[in-house]
Amino acid sequence: MDSKKYILMGIGNTLRGDDGIGSIIAQNFKDHDWLSIDCGVVPENFTSIIKKNRPNLVVLIDAVEMDLKSGEFRIISPDRISALHLTTHSMPLSFLISYLKEYAQNIIFIGIQPKIIDYSNSVSPKVLKSSEEIIKILKDKNFKLLKKL
């Protein structure tokens, strides 16, 4: 396998409605410049891939309660992550990002505002629509379209 310079890590639990959106994006993201990984709820299990590839950019995507309208998404700076309500992960994402900084030139964390997190298996329409927007932004590498929180 060629070393990938762009890596997407989708995080989430697809059994909990909108919480699965990071995983869903990773599953649907296909681009020859990118390695897309569905990390489920254990992104720390995939750090060896980052270490091996030493990418220019790692993008992490997860559902985050940010008090925005459902489906809105933002880049969240590492210093703000710990203050926000992140869903169902064993390791705080701020720790994971600190660790990955040693192996990636740049890291972007994109949070998507969920509408509802439940055990329904279905993702709300606005969150699903946002996932399509995010995929297009990443494929086009048009990162300036990503607003900061």
N, CA, C and O of each residue as an XYZ file, in Angstrom:
596
protein
N       0.830     -1.189      0.000
C       0.000      0.000      0.000
C       0.874      1.252      0.000
O       1.835      1.348      0.763
N       0.536      2.194     -0.850
C       1.243      3.471     -0.861
C       0.962      4.211      0.432
O      -0.107      4.075      1.027
N       1.932      4.990      0.852
C       1.728      5.823      2.032
C       0.721      6.913      1.687
O       0.843      7.584      0.662
N      -0.268      7.080      2.550
C      -1.308      8.079      2.305
C      -0.966      9.366      3.039
O      -0.567      9.343      4.204
N      -1.126     10.481      2.351
C      -0.821     11.786      2.937
C      -2.042     12.425      3.587
O      -1.920     13.391      4.340
N      -3.225     11.877      3.290
C      -4.466     12.380      3.880
C      -5.202     11.195      4.488
O      -5.452     10.195      3.815
N      -5.543     11.315      5.761
C      -6.257     10.230      6.436
C      -7.490     10.793      7.138
O      -7.422     11.785      7.863
N      -8.613     10.130      6.900
C      -9.870     10.471      7.559
C     -10.158      9.402      8.596
O     -10.157      8.210      8.289
N     -10.407      9.834      9.828
C     -10.804      8.926     10.899
C     -12.228      9.269     11.309
O     -12.459     10.275     11.981
N     -13.176      8.441     10.908
C     -14.577      8.641     11.273
C     -14.866      7.942     12.587
O     -14.555      6.763     12.754
N     -15.460      8.670     13.519
C     -15.682      8.152     14.870
C     -17.180      8.150     15.157
O     -17.876      9.114     14.842
N     -17.673      7.071     15.752
C     -19.076      7.067     16.139
C     -19.637      5.678     16.323
O     -19.012      4.675     15.979
N     -20.832      5.648     16.875
C     -21.542      4.396     17.120
C     -22.776      4.387     16.230
O     -23.740      5.107     16.493
N     -22.751      3.576     15.182
C     -23.841      3.561     14.209
C     -25.127      2.975     14.780
O     -26.168      3.041     14.126
N     -25.082      2.407     15.974
C     -26.295      1.903     16.612
C     -27.017      2.987     17.403
O     -28.068      2.733     17.993
N     -26.456      4.195     17.418
C     -27.041      5.275     18.227
C     -27.396      6.498     17.382
O     -27.025      7.620     17.727
N     -28.101      6.289     16.295
C     -28.598      7.405     15.497
C     -27.488      8.317     15.018
O     -26.510      7.863     14.424
N     -27.645      9.623     15.281
C     -26.696     10.619     14.779
C     -25.278     10.439     15.318
O     -24.329     10.942     14.716
N     -25.117      9.744     16.418
C     -23.771      9.511     16.955
C     -22.907      8.734     15.973
O     -21.681      8.772     16.073
N     -23.515      8.034     15.033
C     -22.754      7.229     14.085
C     -22.266      7.982     12.868
O     -21.668      7.377     11.978
N     -22.502      9.295     12.798
C     -22.238     10.022     11.560
C     -20.763     10.008     11.156
O     -20.469      9.951      9.962
N     -19.842     10.056     12.090
C     -18.416      9.986     11.734
C     -18.083      8.676     11.030
O     -17.367      8.662     10.029
N     -18.610      7.579     11.564
C     -18.401      6.267     10.947
C     -19.049      6.191      9.571
O     -18.474      5.640      8.633
N     -20.248      6.750      9.459
C     -20.968      6.722      8.178
C     -20.197      7.502      7.107
O     -20.097      7.062      5.962
N     -19.654      8.660      7.490
C     -18.842      9.434      6.541
C     -17.640      8.607      6.097
O     -17.341      8.541      4.905
N     -16.950      7.978      7.043
C     -15.771      7.173      6.698
C     -16.136      6.027      5.757
O     -15.394      5.724      4.824
N     -17.282      5.393      6.005
C     -17.714      4.282      5.157
C     -18.050      4.737      3.737
O     -17.883      3.976      2.784
N     -18.524      5.979      3.596
C     -18.967      6.480      2.289
C     -17.925      7.337      1.574
O     -18.158      7.793      0.454
N     -16.786      7.555      2.209
C     -15.761      8.434      1.646
C     -14.760      7.602      0.856
O     -13.993      6.822      1.421
N     -14.783      7.783     -0.451
C     -13.845      7.067     -1.321
C     -13.108      8.098     -2.164
O     -13.723      8.822     -2.948
N     -11.802      8.162     -2.002
C     -11.003      9.094     -2.781
C      -9.575      8.560     -2.813
O      -9.033      8.156     -1.785
N      -8.966      8.561     -4.004
C      -7.629      7.956     -4.153
C      -6.543      8.666     -3.364
O      -5.506      8.069     -3.077
N      -6.760      9.949     -3.001
C      -5.757     10.684     -2.219
C      -5.850     10.384     -0.724
O      -4.933     10.697      0.035
N      -6.953      9.779     -0.308
C      -7.247      9.624      1.108
C      -7.302      8.159      1.515
O      -7.686      7.287      0.735
N      -6.908      7.916      2.758
C      -7.209      6.658      3.428
C      -8.329      6.978      4.410
O      -8.171      7.830      5.284
N      -9.456      6.296      4.266
C     -10.614      6.546      5.117
C     -10.796      5.367      6.058
O     -10.875      4.220      5.618
N     -10.862      5.653      7.363
C     -10.950      4.609      8.380
C     -12.204      4.814      9.221
O     -12.398      5.880      9.805
N     -13.049      3.796      9.281
C     -14.182      3.809     10.205
C     -13.655      3.291     11.534
O     -13.419      2.093     11.690
N     -13.472      4.195     12.491
C     -12.866      3.840     13.774
C     -13.888      3.363     14.802
O     -13.506      2.913     15.882
N     -15.172      3.452     14.487
C     -16.179      3.102     15.484
C     -15.988      3.965     16.716
O     -15.769      5.172     16.603
N     -16.069      3.355     17.895
C     -15.911      4.121     19.140
C     -14.510      3.977     19.739
O     -14.275      4.397     20.872
N     -13.578      3.386     18.984
C     -12.219      3.191     19.510
C     -11.151      3.722     18.543
O     -10.351      2.948     18.016
N     -11.139      5.035     18.311
C     -10.151      5.574     17.370
C      -8.710      5.311     17.799
O      -7.806      5.263     16.964
N      -8.500      5.143     19.100
C      -7.136      4.879     19.580
C      -6.588      3.558     19.047
O      -5.373      3.361     19.031
N      -7.463      2.649     18.610
C      -7.000      1.376     18.054
C      -6.384      1.529     16.668
O      -5.827      0.568     16.138
N      -6.471      2.713     16.070
C      -6.005      2.917     14.702
C      -4.793      3.844     14.629
O      -4.417      4.292     13.545
N      -4.188      4.130     15.769
C      -3.052      5.060     15.783
C      -1.840      4.505     15.030
O      -1.039      5.280     14.508
N      -1.694      3.194     14.965
C      -0.535      2.619     14.262
C      -0.563      2.968     12.777
O       0.488      3.099     12.150
N      -1.759      3.120     12.210
C      -1.871      3.501     10.795
C      -1.344      4.922     10.603
O      -0.686      5.219      9.607
N      -1.639      5.789     11.560
C      -1.146      7.170     11.487
C       0.379      7.169     11.640
O       1.085      7.858     10.903
N       0.873      6.393     12.599
C       2.323      6.319     12.819
C       3.042      5.818     11.571
O       4.096      6.339     11.207
N       2.484      4.825     10.929
C       3.115      4.226      9.748
C       3.121      5.190      8.560
O       4.128      5.304      7.861
N       2.010      5.879      8.330
C       1.873      6.737      7.155
C       2.472      8.133      7.334
O       2.883      8.762      6.358
N       2.523      8.621      8.584
C       2.991      9.980      8.869
C       2.398     10.981      7.869
O       3.127     11.611      7.103
N       1.070     11.117      7.885
C       0.384     11.929      6.868
C       0.581     13.428      7.041
O       0.969     13.910      8.105
N       0.301     14.147      5.957
C       0.277     15.613      6.019
C      -0.908     16.081      6.843
O      -0.825     17.076      7.564
N      -2.037     15.337      6.727
C      -3.255     15.765      7.381
C      -4.057     14.567      7.872
O      -4.249     13.587      7.153
N      -4.520     14.670      9.114
C      -5.497     13.722      9.659
C      -6.751     14.526      9.970
O      -6.685     15.557     10.639
N      -7.893     14.050      9.482
C      -9.176     14.669      9.799
C      -9.969     13.674     10.630
O     -10.225     12.552     10.193
N     -10.357     14.090     11.830
C     -11.227     13.279     12.688
C     -12.619     13.883     12.625
O     -12.773     15.104     12.663
N     -13.632     13.032     12.529
C     -15.014     13.509     12.469
C     -15.841     12.737     13.481
O     -15.766     11.511     13.564
N     -16.641     13.483     14.257
C     -17.485     12.865     15.273
C     -18.684     13.761     15.548
O     -18.651     14.962     15.278
N     -19.734     13.171     16.083
C     -20.888     13.942     16.554
C     -20.494     14.619     17.870
O     -19.924     13.987     18.761
N     -20.809     15.921     17.975
C     -20.443     16.686     19.172
C     -21.599     17.619     19.527
O     -22.150     18.302     18.664
N     -21.952     17.634     20.796
C     -22.969     18.573     21.281
C     -22.322     19.951     21.416
O     -21.502     20.180     22.305
N     -22.709     20.879     20.503
C     -22.099     22.209     20.469
C     -23.137     23.321     20.624
O     -22.806     24.496     20.464
N     -24.383     22.968     20.930
C     -25.465     23.953     21.020
C     -25.675     24.699     19.706
O     -25.929     25.903     19.705
N     -25.568     23.985     18.595
C     -25.847     24.541     17.271
C     -27.109     23.867     16.733
O     -27.674     22.986     17.382
N     -27.545     24.281     15.550
C     -28.662     23.595     14.896
C     -28.184     22.233     14.431
O     -27.022     22.079     14.056
N     -29.066     21.240     14.450
C     -28.647     19.898     14.046
C     -28.128     19.926     12.617
O     -28.694     20.576     11.738
N     -27.037     19.203     12.411
C     -26.406     19.133     11.102
C     -25.307     20.160     10.897
O     -24.491     20.010      9.987
N     -25.266     21.200     11.722
C     -24.179     22.168     11.561
C     -22.867     21.517     11.982
O     -22.836     20.691     12.895
N     -21.798     21.896     11.313
C     -20.494     21.309     11.637
C     -19.441     22.399     11.734
O     -19.524     23.434     11.074
N     -18.445     22.137     12.579
C     -17.388     23.112     12.835
C     -16.064     22.394     13.066
O     -16.019     21.242     13.499
N     -14.990     23.113     12.761
C     -13.666     22.670     13.209
C     -13.577     23.052     14.682
O     -13.878     24.184     15.060
N     -13.167     22.112     15.493
C     -13.024     22.361     16.930
C     -11.543     22.287     17.268
O     -10.886     21.278     17.010
N     -11.028     23.352     17.842
C      -9.607     23.368     18.195
C      -9.374     22.437     19.389
O     -10.252     22.272     20.236
N      -8.191     21.836     19.448
C      -7.907     20.862     20.515
C      -8.161     21.394     21.923
O      -8.590     20.640     22.796
N      -7.902     22.683     22.158
C      -8.098     23.228     23.504
C      -9.578     23.355     23.874
O      -9.902     23.507     25.051
N     -10.480     23.294     22.893
C     -11.917     23.387     23.179
C     -12.568     22.013     23.311
O     -13.676     21.899     23.837
N     -11.892     20.980     22.840
C     -12.509     19.650     22.819
C     -12.936     19.202     24.211
O     -14.052     18.713     24.386
N     -12.073     19.361     25.189
C     -12.386     18.834     26.518
C     -13.583     19.542     27.149
O     -14.221     18.983     28.041
N     -13.902     20.758     26.706
C     -15.031     21.496     27.269
C     -16.368     21.071     26.667
O     -17.425     21.369     27.224
N     -16.323     20.378     25.535
C     -17.552     19.993     24.844
C     -17.956     18.584     25.223
O     -17.139     17.779     25.669
N     -19.223     18.309     25.035
C     -19.727     16.962     25.347
C     -19.502     16.056     24.149
O     -20.209     16.143     23.146
N     -18.512     15.189     24.268
C     -18.273     14.187     23.238
C     -18.936     12.911     23.696
O     -19.069     12.652     24.892
N     -19.337     12.140     22.754
C     -20.246     11.044     23.029
C     -19.605      9.853     23.743
O     -19.274      9.965     24.923
N     -19.428      8.767     23.094
C     -19.285      7.473     23.767
C     -17.890      6.859     23.649
O     -17.782      5.675     23.330
N     -16.853      7.595     23.885
C     -15.526      7.039     23.592
C     -14.746      6.747     24.867
O     -14.887      7.426     25.884
N     -13.924      5.719     24.773
C     -13.182      5.294     25.954
C     -12.040      6.258     26.284
O     -11.766      6.508     27.458
N     -11.380      6.793     25.275
C     -10.272      7.719     25.509
C     -10.709      9.130     25.112
O     -11.292      9.304     24.043
N     -10.444     10.135     25.939
C     -10.786     11.495     25.527
C     -10.082     11.853     24.208
O      -8.895     11.575     24.035
N     -10.818     12.464     23.296
C     -10.244     12.785     21.984
C      -9.103     13.784     22.096
O      -8.205     13.792     21.254
N      -9.126     14.631     23.129
C      -8.014     15.574     23.299
C      -6.699     14.816     23.520
O      -5.656     15.240     23.022
N      -6.735     13.700     24.260
C      -5.527     12.871     24.451
C      -5.097     12.252     23.136
O      -3.914     12.261     22.795
N      -6.056     11.714     22.397
C      -5.757     11.076     21.121
C      -5.099     12.070     20.168
O      -4.104     11.746     19.520
N      -5.651     13.272     20.085
C      -5.097     14.278     19.179
C      -3.697     14.684     19.616
O      -2.813     14.857     18.777
N      -3.485     14.838     20.912
C      -2.135     15.162     21.411
C      -1.128     14.095     20.992
O      -0.008     14.410     20.591
N      -1.532     12.843     21.089
C      -0.660     11.739     20.705
C      -0.384     11.762     19.202
O       0.760     11.589     18.782
N      -1.420     11.974     18.393
C      -1.275     11.924     16.939
C      -0.440     13.074     16.394
O       0.137     12.954     15.313
N      -0.362     14.200     17.129
C       0.402     15.365     16.664
C       1.853     15.020     16.362
O       2.497     15.656     15.528
N       2.352     14.007     17.052
C       3.741     13.601     16.837
C       3.944     12.957     15.467
O       5.061     12.939     14.950
N       2.865     12.427     14.876
C       2.984     11.638     13.652
C       2.304     12.264     12.440
O       2.464     11.763     11.326
N       1.554     13.338     12.625
C       0.852     13.992     11.522
C       1.214     15.469     11.511
O       1.310     16.099     12.564
N       1.416     16.024     10.303
C       1.769     17.447     10.216
C       0.624     18.331     10.682
O       0.839     19.319     11.384
N      -0.599     17.971     10.287
C      -1.779     18.766     10.664
C      -2.903     17.834     11.080
O      -3.043     16.732     10.551
N      -3.701     18.294     12.037
C      -4.869     17.536     12.480
C      -6.049     18.489     12.536
O      -5.967     19.572     13.114
N      -7.147     18.067     11.925
C      -8.389     18.841     11.991
C      -9.435     17.944     12.630
O      -9.615     16.795     12.229
N     -10.123     18.485     13.630
C     -11.234     17.756     14.236
C     -12.524     18.460     13.842
O     -12.719     19.633     14.157
N     -13.406     17.738     13.151
C     -14.694     18.295     12.732
C     -15.783     17.680     13.600
O     -15.944     16.461     13.657
N     -16.523     18.548     14.270
C     -17.674     18.112     15.053
C     -18.947     18.389     14.280
O     -19.083     19.444     13.659
N     -19.878     17.453     14.312
C     -21.189     17.631     13.686
C     -22.227     17.631     14.804
O     -22.251     16.733     15.646
N     -23.080     18.647     14.798
C     -24.132     18.744     15.813
C     -25.206     17.689     15.537
O     -25.861     17.723     14.495
N     -25.386     16.743     16.482
C     -26.442     15.740     16.283
C     -27.813     16.335     16.602
O     -27.927     17.292     17.367
N     -28.844     15.754     16.006
C     -30.205     16.131     16.385
C     -30.602     15.317     17.596
O     -31.060     15.846     18.609
N     -30.413     14.019     17.465
C     -30.808     13.128     18.550
C     -29.865     11.935     18.557
O     -29.505     11.391     17.513
N     -29.483     11.551     19.754
C     -28.674     10.343     19.906
C     -29.531      9.353     20.665
O     -29.852      9.552     21.836
N     -29.890      8.299     19.988
C     -30.742      7.290     20.598
C     -30.352      5.927     20.029
O     -29.332      5.795     19.353
N     -31.149      4.950     20.302
C     -30.828      3.608     19.808
C     -31.715      3.245     18.622
O     -32.262      2.143     18.566
N     -31.858      4.173     17.670
C     -32.790      3.973     16.563
C     -32.134      3.444     15.293
O     -32.837      2.968     14.402
N     -30.816      3.513     15.183
C     -30.093      3.148     13.955
C     -30.279      4.135     12.814
O     -29.605      4.005     11.792
N     -31.165      5.116     12.945
C     -31.371      6.021     11.819
C     -30.749      7.385     12.115
O     -30.782      7.886     13.239
N     -30.186      7.956     11.064
C     -29.538      9.258     11.178
C     -30.527     10.308     10.685
O     -31.208     10.101      9.681
N     -30.605     11.437     11.395
C     -31.551     12.482     11.018
C     -31.160     13.086      9.663
O     -29.977     13.147      9.328
N     -32.156     13.532      8.883
C     -31.897     14.032      7.529
C     -30.890     15.179      7.455
O     -30.058     15.203      6.549
N     -30.950     16.135      8.393
C     -30.017     17.273      8.341
C     -28.577     16.822      8.582
O     -27.649     17.332      7.954
N     -28.397     15.879      9.479
C     -27.051     15.370      9.764
C     -26.530     14.583      8.553
O     -25.354     14.684      8.205
N     -27.397     13.812      7.924
C     -27.014     13.067      6.720
C     -26.632     14.023      5.590
O     -25.658     13.779      4.878
N     -27.381     15.096      5.420
C     -27.079     16.088      4.385
C     -25.716     16.734      4.661
O     -24.933     16.952      3.737
N     -25.443     17.034      5.909
C     -24.143     17.609      6.275
C     -23.004     16.657      5.945
O     -21.925     17.089      5.540
N     -23.241     15.366      6.118
C     -22.183     14.395      5.820
C     -21.800     14.471      4.346
O     -20.626     14.337      4.002
N     -22.781     14.687      3.476
C     -22.489     14.822      2.042
C     -21.672     16.083      1.769
O     -20.748     16.063      0.956
N     -22.010     17.174      2.448
C     -21.243     18.425      2.300
C     -19.796     18.227      2.740
O     -18.867     18.661      2.059
N     -19.614     17.573      3.876
C     -18.263     17.364      4.411
C     -17.446     16.499      3.453
O     -16.277     16.789      3.198
N     -18.054     15.442      2.926
C     -17.338     14.580      1.977
C     -16.871     15.397      0.770
O     -15.738     15.237      0.318
N     -17.724     16.259      0.252
C     -17.344     17.085     -0.905
C     -16.201     18.035     -0.539
O     -15.249     18.178     -1.307
N     -16.284     18.680      0.617
C     -15.216     19.592      1.059
C     -13.882     18.851      1.151
O     -12.855     19.362      0.705
N     -13.897     17.648      1.728
C     -12.648     16.893      1.891
C     -12.103     16.423      0.546
O     -10.901     16.519      0.300
N     -12.973     15.915     -0.328
C     -12.501     15.469     -1.650
C     -11.876     16.613     -2.425
O     -10.860     16.440     -3.097
N     -12.494     17.793     -2.326
C     -11.980     18.969     -3.032
C     -10.809     19.622     -2.294
O     -10.168     20.533     -2.818
N     -10.537     19.150     -1.072
C      -9.506     19.735     -0.199
C      -9.740     21.240     -0.044
O      -8.803     22.037     -0.028
N     -11.013     21.598      0.068
C     -11.416     22.998      0.169
C     -11.697     23.330      1.642
O     -12.815     23.691      2.009
N     -10.665     23.199      2.466
C     -10.813     23.284      3.920
C     -11.273     24.655      4.392
O     -11.794     24.782      5.500
N     -11.086     25.694      3.560
C     -11.503     27.036      3.994
C     -13.031     27.129      4.124
O     -13.540     28.083      4.713
N     -13.763     26.154      3.584
C     -15.218     26.131      3.735
C     -15.636     25.638      5.111
O     -16.813     25.722      5.463
N     -14.694     25.126      5.893
C     -15.000     24.632      7.234
C     -14.928     25.793      8.221
O     -13.879     26.417      8.381
N     -16.042     26.077      8.878
C     -16.061     27.141      9.887
C     -15.481     26.629     11.197
O     -15.572     25.444     11.517
N     -14.884     27.550     11.944
C     -14.346     27.194     13.252
C     -15.400     27.483     14.324
O     -16.207     28.404     14.197
N     -15.370     26.672     15.377
C     -16.295     26.882     16.496
C     -15.784     28.021     17.358
O     -16.412     28.367     18.358
